[in-house]
Amino acid sequence: MKLQATRPSLKDVVMIKKIFGIVGLAAILCVQAFGGGIDRVDIFDNAGNHLLFITFDYDSEGNNTGRTVYASDSTFLRYTSIVKDGNGNVTSENSVDYDDNTLFKTSIGLQNDKTSLSIKDKFDMEILGAPISIDKSSVGEYSVSQSGSMIYKQKYEYTNDGMLKRINYTDPSGIPLYYATISQSTGTIQGGIQKVHPQLAPVFRAVSNGKLLVSFTVVTLSDVKVELFTLSGGLISKATASSLAAGRRTLEVSQNRQLRAGTYIARISVNNSQVYHDRLMLVR
Amino acid sequence: MKTTKLVETFFWGLCAAGLVFGQSDIEKIIPPHLLTEALSINGDIEVKSKPKYLSPNDIVASPDNMKLYVTEQTAKRVARIDIATKSVDKTILLPNEPTGVTINKDGTKLYVTIGSERWSQGYVCEIDASSGKIIRRIAVGNMARSPVLAPSGDILYTCNWFSNDVSVIDVAAGREIARIPVTREPYAAAITPDGKTLAVTNSLPDQKATDTVTLACKVALVNTDTRTVRAQVPLPVGSHSLFGICITADGKFALATHLIGRFNIPATMLSNGWVHSNNLAIVDIENGKLTNDVELDLANQGCANPWGVTFTGDNKYLCIAHMGTSEMSIIQLPELLDIAQKTPDLSHEFNATYSIKTKVKLSVEGPRALTAVNNKIYVTGYFSDFINAVTVTGLNGATIEKIDLGPEKTFTSERQGERNFSDASICFQKWQTCFSCHPFTRPDAINWILNTTNSTPKNAKSMLYAWWTPPTSWAAKRPHAGGPDGSIRSGISAELFVMPTEDVGVPLDTFFMWMRPAMSPHLDKGKLSESAKRGKEIFSKVGCKYCHPAPLYTDMKFHNAGVEDPWDANTDWDTPSLIEAWRTSPFGHTGSYDKIEDIIKLRTHSLGASNLTTQELDDLVKYVLSL
């Protein structure tokens, strides 16, 4: 049983923003982090052995602030915090162990479509022997080089609706070596956005009435609970639905309350086991 | 509406350019370097400094003698060799480094133990031998290794190297059903033909190094019915590094390879096994006692670091891999057992077995494991990307063939240093290697009187971070690791009795620089347990942090740690790092504390820690052992 990832309809969000921005009307409810929504990356070898997984942290504005690397059995391996410059570009990353001691620092140089990568441990030893260069060869395709020689290639595979499906890691000749799958479960929570453009009116009315609608997709018959929390963890409201048939479903979680503008946390539990979170920003 | 249309058009233009969100945003969160970083740090992909060597470390033959299965540690895979064509016909990828392999009676399933220093949780991978598919993964103890199937095939045992126990696995159910505590660092095991006794080697002494009368490793004899240790058979004093064991076909004797460190005398020469001899213990399984212990060396030529042991299919010859000398001993087995039962202590005797043994030089480097197919012995070499097939016809020679596992890779300086660390050819008469006193670069848990001026017994130190935490010896006689006057080169000249050349020394320098700690088995899923978290607070509160500050947990200064020393008038000693304290017992410069809590609570070591409650002390110990 899993919640199927469905990327928010960007058009909807934009149209809501646009309409409200222009006419100065009441409320907008949207998923905050458009580029976000990446919950987890799972890395496999070519035989399908699960090697590692990585989870991602975001700040209240939806910016990626760090990630945690685990072995496939959930053994913690390291936490990486992300350092950005004033323009929001990542300049370096600091990876620490269970005791917050630095394991290594990754320096990242970005120039056009080229990324240079240098990973040095706490003794300033270059872990990879020499810096790595990663060049964008075409959309979503990169070549990984070291000392002037290409050593690997990787390709981001997207679905037609723009969801990242998988990253393939191959040798220079294209022989598959590793791959990564992406979980975008946070993207399944779509505050107030139910219909695709141009049918925006119902959404607009729902939002202006202060209702918060959360849409998601279940792939099998499921019991679903949606809870809404403040950022400090206070439960505001919840909605439950039993035996929801597979498909796209929407629950109204605001319980006819007029919600204040601000950021909230939505939590969706499926069959009391799988739990998904996302931040929702309500703007008036 | 016109304005709206314009805004919309502009917005979608941005989208199309990937400037607002979409692919470029996703690739900011999952940047192009993410996989390269994750896979290289995890030892999966090779980069310039870390070629993916194979490091073959275990081998098993299929029951029909048609196939060989070789575990390749650093390549994280199993190679299947077709014996007829002498070539690899399949490789099986694994989720972590393989540490051992066995196969069931009908040859349909492989059982491969996996674990590594990066991710030490042990698992057994049950693998379909035909398809190479991993059927399931069974959680066992930390750094599980040496899988052994009961003759019935329904129970599997693993030695949990870092958990100090043996896992008992119900094969049909695919789960661990019991743990049997054994002595420190169980490394190898073998089972009797009737399945009633599992013999387990403990590879490091579990005593105070000052227990000079009894200090030795043991062979544990496990009653498989009751799942308890029915006998602990101590080997001769100074025995350690028990890395190989087999049981004779009649089930009467367990034969275990090991070293004997003659630590009670100053290490002033090597000949005649003065410092280390390389031996074979013969354990009477039924009576739970040592029948004899046999020196494998010659008087003027050592055969450093005996490891894997097996016998030919006709049970006439015992074959032993010598990791340090890259040789294989061939010994007439019935004659050996006869002599061993008739002659008193052979542990330091060269003549009694002289006429019944020979050695052959292998072309693999660093042989560790071997298996027999009739009278052909297949040997893996940890530093070779091929294996040897040795046809044993007697004591008058053997033919040696080579079977490639993959293209050979040039050694980096680090890999060459690792090789040198395990190479007895850089030692006078090949008696020992750096590995002999520092197995896996960690201490052998023994006090040594080194070949330096006015030396007194000192506990062997871990080489982990020796490069980064000078001085490198307790009394700072060797202030740092590298360079002409550093401990690496002086160790070779003083302990291996040859003058190191730079082609030996420089790679060793590199190897030392790159040593990294193993994940502590005391961590809870890689994190500090609640107890250890409390211990961390106490560590800070009672002032441990001043002499053992993070991140290396040593201030690299000299302190009086309150450890009494009957041999040395000095009071101040180098402060050791606490990283990997969980595997570096005994503690103190004289190794006089086998439990870390005993040194922590010394009033003369730390006044604050000496006043802790039992719970606080326990928490503090948990934290230190988690490092």
Contacts between the chains, C-beta under 8 A, distances in Angstrom:
chain1	res1	chain2	res2	distance
A	10	B	15	6.6
A	10	B	20	8.0
A	10	B	21	6.5
A	10	B	22	7.7
A	14	B	8	7.2
A	14	B	11	5.1
A	14	B	12	8.0
A	15	B	8	7.2
A	18	B	4	6.2
A	18	B	7	5.1
A	18	B	8	6.2
A	18	B	11	7.0
A	19	B	4	7.1
A	21	B	7	7.9
A	22	B	3	6.4
A	22	B	4	5.9
A	22	B	7	7.1
A	34	B	20	7.1
A	34	B	21	3.6
A	34	B	25	6.5
A	35	B	21	4.5
A	35	B	22	7.4
A	35	B	24	7.6
A	35	B	25	2.2
A	35	B	26	6.2
A	35	B	28	6.3
A	35	B	29	6.7
A	36	B	25	7.5
A	36	B	29	6.6
A	38	B	26	6.5
A	38	B	29	4.7
A	38	B	30	6.1
A	41	B	30	5.9
A	41	B	34	7.3
A	43	B	35	6.7
A	43	B	38	6.1
A	43	B	39	7.0
A	45	B	44	7.1
A	45	B	76	8.0
A	45	B	93	5.0
A	45	B	95	7.4
A	46	B	93	6.8
A	47	B	92	7.4
A	47	B	93	4.0
A	47	B	132	7.9
A	47	B	134	7.7
A	49	B	93	5.8
A	49	B	94	6.6
A	49	B	95	4.1
A	49	B	134	6.9
A	50	B	95	6.4
A	51	B	39	7.8
A	51	B	42	6.4
A	51	B	44	6.6
A	51	B	95	5.8
A	52	B	38	5.7
A	52	B	42	6.1
A	54	B	34	7.2
A	54	B	38	6.8
A	56	B	29	6.1
A	64	B	28	6.9
A	64	B	29	4.7
A	69	B	38	6.2
A	70	B	526	7.5
A	71	B	96	7.9
A	71	B	119	4.5
A	71	B	121	7.3
A	71	B	526	7.3
A	72	B	95	6.1
A	73	B	121	6.1
A	73	B	123	8.0
A	73	B	139	7.4
A	73	B	525	7.8
A	74	B	525	5.9
A	75	B	119	5.9
A	75	B	121	5.8
A	75	B	519	7.8
A	75	B	525	5.1
A	75	B	526	4.1
A	76	B	525	6.1
A	76	B	526	3.4
A	76	B	527	4.9
A	77	B	118	7.3
A	77	B	119	7.1
A	77	B	526	6.1
A	90	B	28	7.3
A	90	B	31	7.0
A	98	B	523	6.3
A	98	B	526	6.0
A	98	B	527	4.8
A	98	B	528	5.7
A	98	B	626	7.6
A	99	B	528	6.8
A	99	B	536	7.4
A	99	B	550	6.7
A	99	B	626	7.9
A	99	B	627	7.1
A	101	B	550	5.5
A	101	B	551	3.9
A	102	B	551	6.6
A	104	B	41	7.6
A	106	B	33	7.4
A	106	B	37	6.4
A	108	B	31	7.6
A	108	B	33	6.8
A	115	B	31	7.2
A	115	B	32	5.8
A	115	B	33	5.8
A	117	B	33	4.7
A	117	B	36	7.0
A	117	B	37	7.2
A	119	B	37	6.4
A	119	B	40	7.9
A	119	B	41	7.6
A	122	B	551	6.1
A	123	B	468	5.8
A	123	B	513	7.3
A	125	B	513	6.5
A	125	B	514	7.2
A	126	B	49	7.2
A	127	B	40	7.3
A	127	B	41	7.0
A	127	B	49	7.2
A	128	B	40	5.8
A	128	B	47	4.4
A	128	B	48	6.6
A	128	B	49	6.1
A	128	B	50	7.5
A	129	B	47	5.8
A	129	B	48	3.5
A	129	B	49	2.6
A	129	B	50	6.9
A	129	B	412	8.0
A	130	B	47	7.9
A	130	B	48	5.0
A	130	B	49	7.4
A	132	B	33	7.0
A	132	B	36	6.0
A	132	B	47	7.1
A	134	B	32	4.6
A	134	B	33	5.6
A	134	B	36	7.0
A	136	B	32	7.4
A	139	B	23	7.0
A	140	B	23	6.2
A	140	B	27	7.6
A	142	B	32	4.5
A	144	B	32	7.9
A	144	B	36	5.4
A	146	B	47	5.9
A	146	B	48	5.3
A	147	B	48	6.1
A	151	B	45	7.8
A	151	B	46	7.9
A	151	B	47	6.9
A	152	B	36	6.9
A	152	B	45	6.6
A	154	B	32	6.7
A	154	B	35	6.1
A	154	B	36	7.8
A	156	B	23	7.0
A	156	B	26	7.5
A	156	B	27	6.5
A	156	B	30	7.8
A	158	B	23	6.4
A	162	B	22	5.5
A	162	B	23	7.1
A	164	B	23	7.7
A	164	B	26	4.9
A	164	B	30	7.1
A	167	B	30	7.1
A	167	B	35	6.3
A	169	B	35	5.4
A	169	B	39	7.1
A	169	B	45	7.8
A	177	B	45	7.0
A	178	B	35	6.9
A	178	B	39	6.0
A	178	B	44	6.8
A	178	B	45	7.4
A	180	B	30	7.8
A	180	B	35	6.0
A	182	B	30	7.1
